[in-house]
Amino acid sequence: MKTIDKTPLYKDGQLSLIDRAKAIMQFGAGWIKEIEAQKSVVAVMERTLDKNYTVLRNVMPPGLDATIPIILIGPTGIYVICVTPLVGMYRAKGDQWGSISGNAFKLEKPNLLTRTERLTRAVQVFLQRQGYADLPTVEAVLLCSDPAIHIDSLRPIVRVVMRDALERFIVSITQGRVVLSPESIFDIVNRILTPPSSTSPAASPVTPATDAAALSAEPQEDDPFASTYALLGSQPEPVPTPADFAAPLPPPRFVQNAPAASTPVRRQVRPRRRGLTGKQWAFLAGMFAVWCLIVAAFIFIISNPSLLP
């Protein structure tokens, strides 16, 4: 299996102390755990998948503002895999993701199900805009790297794989029906990493495999974990043509005997200077009387030295 790693700050698969501090400040403390969980999953894939499969780690296709954790491209299709290092009891029901504590269910953020589905949809739309009209559906997978997690799945919107089923999941990929030729795999990888500046929408680089093994391959039995998702791609807006601007504008319509709208004129009101209230004047008068008494007592004592001790 070929691995193309675009993980930032990592050098030769290692993270220095300074880069670790940068990663925590830039991506958060949980980002490092996710990267380490990806490494353990990719190591298992390398032991099972052959050289016909390519793994792209933490790539950001041009035009997308999100980093895709793992994109697995092989003869049996394209998979977008999000790896989580969480532990505990969780439930995946439809598009709801939350933790279970006793009989209580609590929604958790971020929602790993919708996050995985949106990243998969982004990859699907990106490849369609690159000219892959007949591209097979990109499958979304939420994969758990720690065996200390249990997920109660009830028709989730993405495929959920726990750690004890990782090897089984990888084997099911290799046993799937061949839908991509080696040339198509190579071209898709290059389009994701370095797409051409201009593409022809009519061109469809994806061609089915024509070797004897691919033609004789029959669809496997339905995998209990397998599911496909109809991802809708956004259509580009129509580009205006010069004819759209050449059309004359309709003449303005005037209404006769229409009363002229009078615009009210606002008078500038100067702020009034508010004086002291009656309570404030009474307080000042009392303070002045007390001050006069103190001054009078001081003068009386000074004028009669016999009163001094």
C-alpha positions in Angstrom: 0.0 0.0 0.0 1.2 3.5 -0.9 0.8 6.2 1.8 1.0 9.9 1.1 1.2 11.8 4.4 0.4 15.5 4.4 0.1 15.9 8.2 1.4 19.3 9.3 4.2 19.7 11.8 5.1 16.0 11.7 8.6 15.2 10.5 9.4 11.5 9.6 6.3 10.5 11.6 7.5 12.2 14.7 6.4 15.4 16.5 9.0 17.4 18.3 8.4 19.2 21.6 8.2 22.6 20.0 5.9 21.4 17.2 3.7 19.7 19.8 3.2 23.0 21.5 2.4 24.6 18.2 -0.1 21.8 17.4 -1.9 22.3 20.7 -2.2 26.1 20.2 -3.3 25.8 16.5 -5.4 22.6 16.5 -6.2 21.8 20.1 -5.1 19.0 22.4 -7.4 16.4 20.9 -5.8 16.8 17.4 -2.6 14.9 18.5 -4.7 12.0 19.8 -6.5 11.8 16.4 -3.2 11.8 14.5 -1.8 9.0 16.7 -5.0 7.0 16.2 -4.7 7.4 12.4 -1.2 6.0 12.6 -2.4 2.8 14.3 -5.1 2.3 11.7 -2.8 2.9 8.8 -0.4 0.4 10.2 -3.1 -2.2 10.1 -4.1 -1.3 6.6 -0.5 -1.7 5.4 -0.4 -5.3 6.6 -3.5 -6.2 4.6 -3.8 -4.0 1.5 -1.5 -4.4 -1.5 0.2 -1.9 -3.7 -3.0 -1.2 -5.7 -4.3 0.9 -2.8 -3.3 4.4 -1.9 -3.9 6.2 1.4 -3.9 10.0 1.6 -3.6 11.4 5.1 -4.7 14.8 6.1 -4.9 16.3 2.7 -6.7 19.5 1.8 -7.8 19.5 -1.8 -7.6 22.9 -3.4 -10.8 24.9 -3.0 -11.8 23.1 0.2 -11.4 24.6 3.7 -11.4 21.3 5.5 -8.7 18.7 6.0 -9.7 15.1 5.1 -8.3 12.7 7.7 -7.9 9.6 5.5 -8.8 9.0 1.8 -8.4 5.3 0.7 -8.4 4.8 -3.0 -8.3 1.4 -4.6 -9.8 -0.9 -7.2 -12.9 -1.4 -5.2 -13.7 2.3 -4.7 -13.0 5.4 -2.7 -13.4 5.7 1.1 -13.3 8.7 3.4 -12.3 7.5 6.8 -12.5 9.6 10.0 -10.7 8.0 13.0 -11.7 8.7 16.6 -9.7 7.8 19.7 -12.7 8.1 22.0 -13.5 5.5 24.7 -16.7 4.8 26.5 -20.4 4.1 25.6 -21.8 5.9 22.6 -24.9 5.7 20.4 -25.1 6.4 16.6 -28.8 6.7 15.6 -29.4 8.2 12.2 -27.5 11.5 12.3 -27.5 11.7 16.1 -24.3 11.1 18.0 -24.1 11.0 21.8 -22.8 9.3 24.9 -24.7 6.8 27.1 -24.5 7.0 30.9 -26.8 4.4 32.4 -30.2 5.0 30.8 -29.4 8.6 29.9 -28.5 9.7 26.4 -26.6 12.9 25.9 -25.8 14.5 22.5 -22.1 15.2 22.1 -20.2 17.8 20.1 -18.7 17.6 17.6 -21.1 15.3 15.9 -18.8 12.7 14.4 -21.5 11.3 12.1 -22.4 14.6 10.4 -18.7 15.6 10.3 -17.8 12.4 8.4 -20.7 12.7 6.1 -19.9 16.3 5.2 -16.2 15.5 4.5 -17.3 12.6 2.3 -19.7 14.8 0.4 -17.0 17.5 -0.1 -14.7 14.9 -1.7 -17.5 13.6 -3.9 -18.4 17.1 -5.1 -14.7 18.0 -5.6 -14.1 15.0 -7.8 -17.3 15.6 -9.8 -16.2 19.1 -10.5 -12.9 17.7 -11.7 -14.7 15.9 -14.5 -15.5 12.5 -12.9 -19.2 12.2 -14.0 -19.3 8.4 -13.7 -17.4 8.3 -10.4 -18.7 5.6 -7.9 -20.2 6.7 -4.7 -17.6 7.7 -2.1 -18.2 5.8 1.1 -18.1 7.5 4.5 -16.6 5.5 7.4 -16.3 6.4 11.1 -13.6 4.2 12.5 -12.7 3.7 16.2 -9.1 3.0 17.1 -9.5 2.2 20.8 -11.0 -1.2 21.7 -12.4 0.4 24.9 -15.3 2.0 23.1 -18.7 0.5 22.3 -21.1 2.1 19.9 -24.8 1.2 19.7 -25.5 1.7 16.0 -29.1 2.1 14.7 -29.0 2.9 11.0 -26.4 5.6 11.2 -25.9 7.9 8.2 -22.3 6.7 7.9 -20.6 3.3 8.2 -19.4 2.8 11.8 -16.5 0.4 12.4 -15.2 -0.5 15.9 -11.6 -1.6 16.6 -12.4 -5.3 16.9 -13.9 -5.2 13.4 -11.1 -3.3 11.7 -9.4 -6.3 10.1 -12.8 -7.6 8.9 -13.6 -4.2 7.4 -10.3 -4.1 5.5 -10.8 -7.6 4.2 -14.3 -6.7 3.0 -12.7 -3.8 1.0 -10.4 -6.2 -0.9 -13.2 -8.6 -1.6 -15.5 -5.9 -3.2 -16.3 -5.5 -6.9 -13.6 -3.9 -9.0 -14.8 -0.5 -10.2 -11.6 1.5 -10.8 -8.6 0.7 -13.0 -5.0 1.4 -12.0 -4.9 4.3 -14.4 -8.1 5.8 -12.8 -6.6 5.4 -9.3 -3.4 7.2 -10.3 -5.4 10.0 -12.0 -7.7 10.5 -9.0 -4.8 10.7 -6.6 -3.1 13.4 -8.8 -6.4 15.3 -9.1 -6.8 15.4 -5.3 -3.2 16.5 -4.7 -2.6 18.8 -7.7 -5.7 19.3 -9.8 -5.2 20.9 -13.2 -6.0 24.6 -13.6 -8.7 24.0 -16.2 -10.8 20.8 -16.6 -13.3 19.7 -19.2 -16.6 18.7 -17.6 -17.4 16.4 -20.6 -14.2 14.3 -19.9 -14.7 11.3 -17.7 -11.3 9.9 -16.7 -12.8 7.0 -14.8 -12.7 3.9 -16.9 -13.7 0.4 -15.7 -11.1 -2.2 -15.3 -10.8 -4.4 -18.4 -8.6 -7.3 -17.2 -9.9 -10.8 -17.1 -10.0 -10.9 -13.3 -12.2 -7.8 -13.1 -14.6 -9.0 -15.7 -15.0 -12.4 -14.0 -15.4 -10.9 -10.6 -18.9 -11.2 -9.2 -20.5 -9.0 -6.5 -19.8 -10.4 -3.1 -22.6 -11.1 -0.6 -23.9 -8.1 1.3 -21.5 -7.2 4.1 -23.5 -6.5 7.3 -21.3 -3.4 7.8 -21.6 -2.2 4.2 -23.8 0.7 3.2 -23.9 3.3 0.4 -24.9 6.9 0.6 -26.4 9.0 -2.2 -24.4 12.2 -1.9 -25.8 15.1 -3.8 -23.4 17.3 -5.6 -24.0 21.0 -5.9 -24.6 22.3 -9.4 -22.6 25.3 -10.6 -24.5 28.5 -11.1 -25.2 29.5 -14.8 -22.7 31.9 -16.2 -24.3 35.0 -17.7 -23.7 35.7 -21.3 -23.3 39.0 -23.1 -26.8 38.6 -24.5 -28.2 38.8 -21.0 -26.8 42.3 -20.7 -27.8 43.4 -24.2 -31.5 43.3 -23.5 -32.9 46.8 -23.0 -34.2 47.7 -19.6 -38.0 48.4 -19.4 -38.9 52.1 -19.4 -39.7 53.6 -16.0 -43.4 53.8 -15.2 -44.7 57.1 -13.8 -47.9 57.4 -11.9 -49.9 60.5 -12.6 -51.4 62.6 -9.9 -49.4 60.8 -7.4 -49.0 62.8 -4.2 -45.5 63.9 -3.6 -44.0 62.2 -0.7 -43.0 64.6 2.0 -39.9 63.9 3.8 -40.2 64.8 7.5 -37.6 67.2 8.6 -36.2 66.4 12.0 -35.5 69.4 14.1 -32.2 69.3 15.9 -33.0 69.5 19.6 -30.3 70.8 21.8 -29.8 68.9 25.0 -31.1 70.9 28.0 -28.8 71.6 30.9 -30.4 70.1 33.8 -29.9 71.9 37.1 -29.7 70.6 40.6 -32.7 69.0 42.2 -34.4 70.2 45.4 -32.8 67.3 47.4 -29.4 68.2 46.1 -29.8 71.9 47.1 -31.0 70.8 50.6 -28.0 68.6 51.0 -25.6 71.4 50.0 -27.4 73.8 52.4 -27.0 71.4 55.2 -23.4 70.8 54.5 -22.8 74.6 54.4 -24.6 75.0 57.8 -22.4 72.3 59.4 -19.3 74.0 58.0 -20.4 77.3 59.4 -20.9 75.8 62.9 -17.5 74.2 62.8 -15.8 77.5 61.8 -17.7 79.4 64.4 -16.7 77.0 67.2 -13.1 77.1 66.1 -13.1 80.9 66.2 -14.8 80.9 69.6 -12.2 78.6 71.1 -9.3 80.6 69.6 -10.7 83.9 71.0 -11.0 82.5 74.5 -7.6 80.9 75.4 -8.9 80.1 78.9 -11.1 77.4 77.5 -8.0 75.6 76.2 -6.6 73.0 78.6 
